[in-house]
């Protein structure tokens, strides 16, 4: 018979970053067994979120039962030179006992700098009383550098402001994010080609542009998979058969991209790669009721996250979009009208987003120096999260 004691009481902060929410921890605040990767850490964090939940509600946890709100962040002083903080991200499955540590969350990146400053993880000599604090983030999942430009006022992070981000109801202070060399020294195009072709059951032979910047992403043309390109969540997420077909497409695209040896491997890697479809600019009404005019955007993009159509756009996928748009000849670039460009405005289910990329061709190999975008962040709650003890096996 198992005897249960008092609940564990762990310091935590619940934050919104961009269009996502997550539970933030300092590494050294976690129980000792959970300070290193492994089953103990995953069991603890699954219980924090309330997963796995066969009801799909996260009633007994901090998760929000969507891919955007079932997230964990662990921060510590950086082990890397010339960086302030190490940032580890976990995407928690809703109905499976699984945390995907294979990629980054670009939206929650906006909250990392603010949390790092408030938790004294940034050297005080680098934090201005007023102005902007440049927080140097080491993204531990993908081993890349990100710079967050965090506004400061009277020695504290400024969270309130008039910056509006489609997909977020209320305005807040603007936080600039720079994804520095998002592919490192690796090529942006993992196959070396602007456009590839691959077979997927139920879809036949498709064209795709594979991009490794931000997060590995499979871009296809909306029309080639039966879409117009202006879809909102209900049109996709309310159709279980369609969701299953799109997951098959993602799995086979992952094989063609070189991420999987067999499509079955996609089941244990739900966070990456992403699947997105693009189309030329067209007017539509966003999920908020806001009209989006074709004249205000360069193209439309829709993207899947953890098996569902995302309500806006993942920050990491936005990095991939900016990168692909800057490379003449990709499907994304073609949908945006072709030619050379260093910024693009795309439409998504909640509205629009502008992203910029500095890309260049080095003897036929495309590389990206930086991708930039603006997000916002806010602390929603801080204190302690409670988790039943002992931890589930």
N, C-alpha and C positions, 0 to 999 in steps of 0.2 A: 504493500500500500504506500502510495506517495503522500508525504506530508508537506503541505504548502505553508510557507512562511509569509512574512510581509512582502508587499510588492517592492521591487527595486525602484529607486527614486534617482533619476538621472538628469542632470542639468541639460536643457535643450532649448532651442529657439525655433519657433514656427515662423517661416518667412515666405513672402511672395518675392519671386524674382522673374521679371518679364511676365509671361503669361502662364507661369508655373508656380506651384507651391511645394515646399518640402520641409522636413524636420532637419535642423542643423545641429551638429554636435562638435565639440572639441574632442580630438582623439583621446586626450588624457582624462576626459570626464567619463569615458566609457568604462564598464567593468573590465578588469585586466584581461580576461579571456577574449573579449571582443575588440581589443586594441590591435589585433593582428587578423589578417584575412583567414577565413575558415568557417566551419559549421557553427561555432559559437556566436561569431559576429552575425552571420546571416540569420540565425534563429532569433537573436535579440531584435534585430532591425525589422524582420518580418512581423514580429509580435508588436513592435511599436506602430507599424503602419496598419496592422489588423489583417494581414495576409497569412495564408490563403483564405479567401472568403468565398465559399460557393454561392453565397447570396449576391455577391458583387456589390456590396454596400459599404464595406469597411466600418460597420457600426461600432465594432469593438476595437477601434484603433484610430490613428491620426491621419490615415489616408483618406483621399477623396473619391476613391473608386473610379478614377480616370488616369490615363497615362500622365497627364499634366500635374496630377496632385498626389501621386504615389511615389514619392522620391525621398531619398536620403542623401545628406551631405556630411562628410567628415572632414574637419580642417585641423591642421597642425602647423606649427612653425616650420618654415620650409627647410628641407634638407639640401636644397639646390643653391648654389652661389647666385647672388644677384636676384634673388626672389624673396618675397615676404612670407608667402603662405603656400602650403601644399593642399590641394583641393581634390578630394576623392568623391566620386558620385556613384550612387546606386539607384538603378531603376527597378522598382519593386513590382513584381507581377501581382495582379489582383487576385486571380483564382488558382495560382500555382505556388508551391513553396520554393520560389525562385527569385533571386536578385541578380540582375544583369549588370556586371561591372565593366562591360566592354567598351563603353563610350562615355561621352561628356553630355551634360545638359547645358546648352548655351543660354537658356533663359535664366536658370538659377545662378549662372556665372555672375549675373548682375548683382546678386545678393552676397556673393562671396567676399567682395571687397569691403562692403559695409560691415558684415559680420566680423571679418578679420580685424578691422579697426576697432570696433566696439569691444572685442575680446582681447585687445592689447597684443594681437599677434603681429602687428606692424610696429616697427621701431618708432617710438614717439618722436624722434628727431625728423622723421620723414612725414609726419602728419601735421599739416598746417592748421592754424586756428580757423582761418577762413580761406576760401578758394577751392582748389581741387586737389585731392590726394591721389597720387598715382600708385595703385596697389599692384605689385608684380606677383602674379598667380602662376604656380606650377600645377598644371592639370595632370594629376597623377595617372588617370585612366589611360590617357592618350599620349602622355609624355610631351606636352606642348606648353608654350608660354602664352598667357593671356594677360593683358593689361586692362584694369578697370580704373576709370577716371571718376572718382567718388566725390561729390560736392560736400564741402564742409562749412559749418557755420558755428561760430563760438566754440570751436574745439570738438564739436559733435557732428556725426553724419547727418546731413540734411536729407530728409526723406520726403518732405512735402514740397509741392511745386505745381506748375501748370503744364508739365509735359504730358501729352496724351499718347497712349499706346493702344492701338486697336487690339481688342481682345481682353483689355483691362478696363473695368467700368469707370474707375476714378483716376484723376490725374495725380501725378507725383513728380518728384525731382528727376531730372534726366541723368542717367549714368551712361557714359560712353564706354564701349567695349571694343578693344582691339585684339583680334586673334592673330598672333604673330607667327608667321611661317606655319600655317595650319597643317601643312603636310611635311614639315621639316625639310630634309633633303630628298625625300621621296617624290616621285612624280605625282602630279595631280590626277592624271589619267592612268589608272592602274594597268590598263591593257595597252596603253600607248596610242589608242585610237580615239578620235573625236566621237565616233558613232560605232557601236557594236551591234551585232544581231544575235539573238538567242531564241530557243524554243521554250515555250511554257504551255503545259497542258491546258486546254480550254481557250487559249489565246493564239495559238499558232506561232509563227515566226514574227518576232518584234524587233524594231530598232530601239536602241537605248544608248544613253550617254552615262558612263560610270564615272563618278567623281569621288575622290577620297578626302577632300578638304572638309574640315568641320566634323563631319561624320560620313562614313561611307554611304553613298546615296545612288539609287537606281532611278534615273530619269527616263520616262517614256512619254510619248505624245498622248494626250488625253483621247483623241479621236481613235487611236489604235486599240484602245482597251474599252471602247464603248462609252466614253464620257464626253461631255461638252467642255468641261473645264471650269464651270462655275458652281460645282456641287457644294452643298452645305452638309453638315454632319448627318442629318436625318436621312438624306438620300442614299447614304452609304452604310451608316452604322445600324440602321434599322433593318438591314437585309443580311441575315446570317449567311446565306448561300454566297452572296457577293463578297462578304468579308473572307470567307474560306477560299474563294477563288483568288482574291488579291494576295492572300498569304502564300498560296501556291506560286503565284507570279513572283513574289518577293524571294521565295526560297530558290527558285530556278535562276532568278537574276543574281542572287548571291553566289551561286555556283559559277555562272558566267563571269562574274566579277573577280572570282578567285578567292572568295571568302570562305566558301564551303567546298568540301569534296563531294558531298551528297546533299540533296535538298532536305533530307530528314534532319540535318544538323541545325536548320533554321529554328526548330522548335525549342532548342536550348539557348538560342541567341535572339531574343525577341527585340532587343533594343537596336541592334545593327544587323544588316544595313537598313536604311530607310527606303521606302518606295514612294516616288512622287510622280505626278503627271502634270504636264505643261500644255499651255495653249496660248494663242495670240491674245492680245488685250480685247476684252469684251465687257460690256456693262452688266452689272448684276446687283442684287440687294444683299448686303451682308447679313449675318445672323442677328445683328443688333437692330436691323431695319434701316441701317445707313446705306444710302445709294453709293455705289462705286462706279465711276464713269470710266469707260474705256480710254478716254483722253487723259486720265490721271495716272494710268499704269502702263508699264511696258509689256507685261504679260500676266497671265494667271497661273498660279501654282497651287496644287493640293497635295498633301502629304499624309501618309499613314504613320501612326506611332503606336507601338504595342498592340497592333491588330485592329486599330480604329482610326478613322479619319480625324486628324487633329483639328481642334476648334479654331486654331489660328495658324501659327507656324513655329516649329521647334527652332531655337536659336542656332543650333548646330546645322540644321538643314538650310537655314538662311545663309550660313557661311558657304555651304555647297552651292546654293543658288547663285550667290554673288560671284563665286569663282567660275561656275559654268557659263554664266552670262558674259563674263569678261573674256572668254576663249572663243574666238570666231569659229563657227562650224558645229558646235555642240547643239543638241536639241533645244536646250534652254536658250542659247544665244539666238538660234533661228526663230524661236517663238517670240523673242523680244525684238525681232526685226533685223537681226544680223549685224555685222560690222563690229568695230572696236568700241568698247565702253568700259568705264571704270566705276559705274554705279548703275543700279537698276531699282525700279519701284515695281513690286509685284502685288497682285491681289491674292488674298487668302480668304477663308470663310468668314473671318471676323472683320476684314477691312484690307488695309494696305500696309506695306513695310518697305522702307528704303534701306538698301545695304550697298556698301562699296567694296571693291576689291582691287588690289594692285597686283596684276598678273603679268607675266612676261614669258616670252618664248626663248629658251636657251638651246639653240641648235636642234630645234624640233621637240624639245621637252619643255612642257609648260610648268612653271612654278609660281607660287603665290607668296608675296612678301607680307601682306597684311590684308585682313578683312575687317571692316569696321561697321558698327551699328549702334544704335541707341536703345536702351531699355530703361526700366525703372524698377525700384525695389522698395519694400517696406517690411518692418518687423510687425507681425500680426499678434504674436504672443511669446512671452519668454518666462522661463521658470524651470519646472521639472516635468519630465514625462514619466509615467508610472508603467511598469511592466511586471506581470506576475512572475514570481519566483517559486520553484526553479524554472530555468529556461526550458522550453520544449526541445526535444531532441531533433 
